[in-house]
Amino acid sequence: MITRKRLARRAFLRGVGATVALPFLDAMVPALAGSRIPGGTPRRMAFVYVPNGIDMRNWTPSYEGSLGDLPSILKPMEPLKNNVLLLSNLTQNNGRALLDGPGDHGRCCGAYLTGVHVNKSEYDIKAGISCDQVVANEIGNKTRFPSLEVGLEDSRQAGNCDSGYSCAYTNNLAWRSETQPLPPILNPRDLFERLFGRNADLSPSERRQQSRLQRSILDFVSEDTRRLQGKLGPTDNRKLDEYLSSIRQIERQIMIAESDDAQIEPGFEKPHGIPADFAEHFKLMTDIITVAFQADLSRVLTFLVTREGTSRPYRELGISDGHHPLTHHRNQIEMMDKVSAINTYHVAQFAKWVTRLQSIQEGDATILDNSMIVYGAGLSDGNAHTHHDLPTILVGGTADRNIRSGRRVVYRRETPITNLYLSMMASMGVGQEHFADSSGHLDMG
């Protein structure tokens, strides 16, 4: 006899001033219904953007078809290559100058997900709705947050960031409308509190006072947690324990990052609570995103790893030169090798996150299987500012039978990258005949 009760997919732990969404549990599946969530598992789309182009010498394989040995920049993805679709010859034509002259960094980022040629101005910004927001507008009512926008550097929204192009273009990926960018959240605590709602209505001084108490958000929902644990079987209790442990670990990391402020040398200013170490910052943000995916808080994500045109140095790699100046290497091998090292470092952090997503079961599949994650850049060669053959991989998404990973696919030259977005929209259940400058759906099977 089956006596267990079914939990709603949108179940929460609640307490005074806090709400914690639950991950997918077996108890959310109707009795005798197998391991499928009613209506299918959540389908997600995410875009992870890296700036200043890629050293294409060490990105592009010499072969087509099944992925064999990966080039050095993509080496960190080697254990995951069966989940990787490497897409070549995709172009963002509206990132080019056309009649506007210099400003490739502003255009390439502004056009990346919108597919439009942005208006060259510091004040009169105009782009277009980005593909992630087209999807969010259609399916956003299924989750607490229609979309999430995160980043790791510089949130300025005004001023001139590239040859007369507003900083709004270089510092945002997502656009709700042609004049309304969605700035990324940079601070891990801000992202955490947005997702879980703790202290959302407090002033900055009140938040600091509350932080000093160092109470976990889980303390506020402990009574509800105990009640739920008494109703779950051993497998679900294990899943719940792992999930709540992840939240506690994130909180500990945030506290450590905040206390790290005292160790920063005078004159080096950073937002409160953001780790000084790039890899630590990346991991903390993606840990929080992973929890958001587990709890189905959002199914649409844009991640601006660092802003377009950034001159951030990578001293942890022994590179004190700024990233952007290095990309203007004039074919000097030493500078090109430094760019390649930065590119590889970015991919390595991304690979760690994707590996984590692959390890988390979700029904019959994993979170990665149910998530289409594009990793790429709005420029290919940063030295020449080229907008064709953009470095692009699609990771995961194999729950969609139209996506056959583990391959490199070379499309016809000048194939619009918006064709990829159109196909991803369809996979998300959002039917569109066209998007921006698309010419049709992209065959990924």
N, C-alpha and C positions, 0 to 999 in steps of 0.2 A: 504494500500500500504506500502510495506517495502522499505524504502529509505536509511537505514543506510548502511555505507560502511563497508566492512570487513577489519579487521586489520590482518596483517601477524602474525603468532605465534612468529616469531623471531623479533618482532618490538622493537625499541629502542628509548629512548630519547637521543638526541645528543646535545652537546655544545662544547665550546672551551676547549679541553683537557679532556673531560669527556664523558662517554657513560654509560647510565643506561638502562639495559634491563627491559622489562615490565613483570608483572605477567600475568597469564591467565585471560583474560577478555571475556565477552560475545561477544564483537565485533570481536573476533577472530574466531567465529563460523560462517560458511556461513549462510545466511538468510534461514529460514525454515529447518535448519539442526538439530534442537534440541540442546542439550547441550554437544554434543560430539565433541572433537577436531578431525579434520581430521586425520585419521590414528591411532586414539586412544590417550588417555592421556599419558603423559610421564611415563614410568616405571623406578623406581630407585632402586639401591641397595646400602646399607651402612653397614659398620662394625664398631662397637664401642667396643674397647678392653680395659679391665681393667687388671691390673697386679697382680702378686703374688698369683694367685689362689683365691678361695672363701671358706668361712667357710660352707662346704657342709651340716653341721647339720641344718643350717637355710636357706638353699637354696632349698633342695629337698623335695617335698611333699610326704606324705605317701601313696598317691593314684595315680591311672592312670585315664585317661579319662578327662571329663569336669573339668575345674578348679573351685575349691571351695575356701575355705580359703587358702590364700597364706602364705608360710613360712615368717618369720620376715624380711629377707633380701629383699624379693620380695613384701612386703606389700605396698610400694609406688606405685606399679603397679596395686593395687586392682581395682581402678576405670577404668582401661584400660584392665582388664584381658580378655575381649572378643576379644581383638586385639592381645593377646599373645599366642604364641605356644611354650610351654616349652619342649625342646628336651633332652632326657636322653640317656646315653650310647654311645655318640659320642666320638671317640678317634682320637688323632693325634699321630700315632705310631712313626712318624719321629721326634717327639719332645723328644723321649726317648734317653737314652745314646747309646744304641746299643753297639758299640765298643769304644765309645769316652770318657767315664768316666764323671766326673762332668761337669756342665754347663747347667743345665736344663732351667735356665731363658733365656740364649742366644738362646738355641735350640727352646724352646717352642714359642717364639715370631717370630723367623726367619722362623719357619715351619708353623706358624698358617694359613696364607693365601696362602703359596706356596705349602705346602704339601710335602716338600722335607727335607732331612736331611742335614742341612747346614754344610759347611766345617769349622772345628775347627781351626781357625787362627785369629790373630789380623790384618793381612795384606792381606792375600789371601782369600778375602771373596768370597763366592759362595753359592747362595741359588737357586732360580728359579723364574720364572715369577709368580706373585700372581694372584689369580682368578679375583680380581677387574681390573687388567690391561689387562687380556684376554678380559674382557667385554669392557673396555675402548678402546682397539684397534679396536673393531668391531663397536661400536656405538658412539665413541667419536667425530666423525665428525658431529654429530647432534647438538652439544652444543658448546659453546665458549670454555669450558674447558673439555677435555676428562675425567678428574678425579680431585678430590680435596683430599689433604692429610693434616690433621690438628692434633694438639696435644696440650698438656698443660705443658709439662716438658721436659727439657734436649734434646738438638738436637746434641750432640756430635756424630760424625760419625767415629772417629778413637780411637784407644787404646783398652785396655782389659777391658771389662765390666763384664765378668763372666767366670772365670776359663779357660782363653785362647780364649774365643769367642769375636770377635770384637764387639765394641759398635754399629756397623752398624746393628747387629741382634737385640739387645735389644731396639733400638731407632727408628725402622722403621717397619711399617706393609706392605707397598706397595713396590713391586719390579717390575721395568720395564723389567728387564732381570735378569739372574742369578748373575750378578756382579754389577747391578745398582739399589740400593735402591732409593726410592723417599722420602726424608726427610719431615716430617710434618712441616707445618707452625704453629708457637707457638704464635706469636704476633698478637692480633686482628687487629691492624692497617695494618700490612703487608697483612693479609688475605683480609681485606676490600679493600686495594689499588690494590691487585691482581685482585679481582673480578671487580672493577670498573675503574681501569686503571689510577687513579689520581696520578700524580707525579711519574709515573713509571720510567721516564728517568732522574730524578733528583738525585743529590748526597745526601748523608746523611745530610750535612750541609744545602743544599738547601731545603730539605724536612722539616727540623726543622724550617727554616725561613718561609716556606709556611704554616706550621702548626700554627705558631704564628698568622697568619692572621685569623685563625678560620673560614674560609668560608666553607660552606657545599658544598658537591659535587652537591647537587640539585640546588644550585645557578647558576651553570654553564649550567644547562639544563632548566632553568626556562622558557625561551621563547618557547622552544619546548613543555614543559609541558602545558603552557597556550593554545597553538594551539590544542593540543590533547584533553584537557578538553572540549573545545568548540564543539568537534565532538562526544563525548561520551554521553550515556544516564545516568540517575541518578544512576543506580546500578553500572555501570562500574566506574563512577566518585567516588563513595564511595569506591570501591575496590582499585582504584588508590590512593586515599587519604590515606587509611589505609597502603598501601604498602610504599608510600613515607614517611609517618610518622614513619614507622618502621626503615627506613634508617636513618632518622634524629635522632631517639632515639639511634641507634647504634653509630652514630657519637658523640652524647653527652656522652655516656658511655665511649667511647674511650678517649675523652678529660678528663673526670673525672679520668680514670685509669692512664693517663699520669701525671696529676697533683698530683696523689697520691704518685708519686716517692719521693717527698720531705718529706713525712711522714715516710718513711722507715728508720729504725735505721741504723746507719753507720755499715758497715761490712756485711750487708745483701744485696747481689748483685742480681739484677734481670734484665731481658731485658726490655728496655724502653717501657712503655705503657702496660705492662702486669699487670693486677690487682693482688694485694697481696692475695686476698681472692679467694679460690678455686672455690666456688660456683659462685661467680661473673664472674670469668674467664670462667668457663664452660658455663654460660648463655650467655655471650657476644659472644663466639665462635659459639654457636648453634643458636643464633639470626641471625648472619651473614649467617650461613649455610641455615637457613630457608629462608632468602631472596634469596639466590642462587637457592634453590629449586623452590621457587615461580616464579622466572624469568627464570627457565630452563637453568641456566648457566652451570650446570653439573648434571649428573645422577648417578655418581659413587663417593662414599665417603669412606675414611678410617679415623678413629678417634682414635688415640692412647691416651687414657685418661691421663695416666701417663706411663712413660717408665717401661718396665719389670725390676724387681729387685729394684725398687725405694725404698728408705728409707725415703720418705717424711713423716713428722709428720702431724697430724691433730689436731692442738691446738684448732681450733674452736669446736671440739668435746671433748675437755679436754684430748686429747691423745698427749703426747709429745714424745712417743716412735716412732721410725721409722716403716713404714708399713712393709718393708721386714723383719726386725728382729722379729717383732711380729708374722709373719706367721710361724716362727720356734719356736712354742710355747711349743713343747714337751708335748702337751695335758694338759697344765696348763690353767684352765678354765678362769682365769682373762685375760690372753693374748688372748685366743680364742674369748672372748667376745669383746675385743677391735677390733680384726680383723673383727668380724661380724658387729660392729658399722661402721667401715670404708666402708665395702661392702654395707651396707644399705644406707649410705650417698651418695655413688656413684650412686646407683640405683635411689635414690630420685631426684638427678639432672637430670638423664636421663629421668625419668618419667615426669618431668616438660616440657622438650623439646618435648617429644612425645605427650603430651597433647596439646601443641601448634600446632603441625603438624595436629593433629586430628581436630582442630578447623578451619582450613583453607580449604574452598571449592575449588575444582578443577574439573570443569565439574559436572558430576553426583556424584562424590565421594569427598574424601578429599586427601590432600597430603599424609597423613599416609596410606590411602587405596592403594595409588599408589607407596608406598615405602616399600621395604623389608629391615628391619633394624635388623641386628644381634647384640645382646649384649652378650658378653661373655669373657672368659679368656682362655689362653693357658695352664693353669694348673688347676686341680681341687683342690686337697688338697695341699696347699702351704707348709705344714710341711713335707709331704712325697714326694713332687714333683711328683705327679701322673699325668699321661697324658690320662687317660681313664675317661669316664663319665664327660666330660668337661662341666662346667656350661654354658648353651647355651639357649637363648631365641630368637625367631624370632618374631619381633613386626611389625604389619601392613602387607601390601602386599595382603590384602583380595580382591583386584580387580582381582587377579589371582584366578580363581575358583579351582585351584589345591592346594590352601592353605586354610585350615579350622582351624581357630584360636579358642582360648578359651579352649585349651586342653593341657594335658601333654601326650606326646607320648614316650613310652619306647621302644627303638630299641634293636635289638640283640646286645649282648656285643661285643665290638671292632668294631662297625660300623664306618667306616672312616668318619670324619667330612667333608672330601672333597666330599662325596656324597651330602651333603647339598649344597655345592658350585656348584656342577654340576647341581642340580635342579634349583638353583637361576639363573645360566647362561641361562638355557633353558627359564625361565620366562622372562629374559631380551632379548630374541630373539637370543641368541648366542648358536647355537647347537654344542655340544661337545660330542663325544662318551665316553671320559674319561678325567679326570684331575688328575695329580699327582698319588696318590695311591688310587683313587676312585675305588669302586667296582660296582657302579651303581647309579641310581637316588634315592633320598630319598623320600619316600611316605609321603606327608604332608597333604593329603586330607582325 
